[in-house]
Amino acid sequence: MPIHRSRIGRRSAAATLVTVLASAGLTLLAPTAAHASSPCTSLTFYRVGGYPGGADMHVPTIGWQTGNKQCYLSYGHSGSAVLVLQEALNNCYARSLTLDGNYGSKTRDAVRYAQHKINEDIVYANIAEDGEYGPQTRAYMGFAIFGVNGGPVIPNVCYYPG
């Protein structure tokens, strides 16, 4: 039995193919999750229990003390949010960064290292090891704990806020 091919059938198939390819292209061109939010501009202190005299955890946020952690940091950023990230990388991931608040190549490499350690330690994390601090990294990263009222960092003690 011969297959009847009509122009309508070919047009319909072509339209379907164009729609599928366009959808795939739009998905491939969509921004990464890290860039779907705003850059971190400051930090928020969170009180952490279980320490004599109390302790605070510092986390990069959009704005001072806003609690809005839905932000990202990447190469070229600078400021207090980057400084908080560098403190966490030094204290929680045994890096030796200069605490300068500049997201340069050493900070990017330290973030890649932290992402790699997270993927090793948490099998289901499966985060991109791209050197950018974004939603995936934030979900699993540990942050440094400080003595209350600006006290020094508590060495090798980290908190994982999610």
Secondary structure, 3 states (H helix, E strand, C coil): CCCCCCHHHHHHHHHHHHHHHHHHHHHHHCCCHHHHCEECCEEEEEEECCCCCCEEEEEEECCCCCCCCCEEECCCCECHHHHHHHHHHHHHCCCCCCCCCECCHHHHHHHHHHHHHHHHHCCCCCCCCCCCECHHHHHHCCEEEEECCCCCEEEEEEECCC
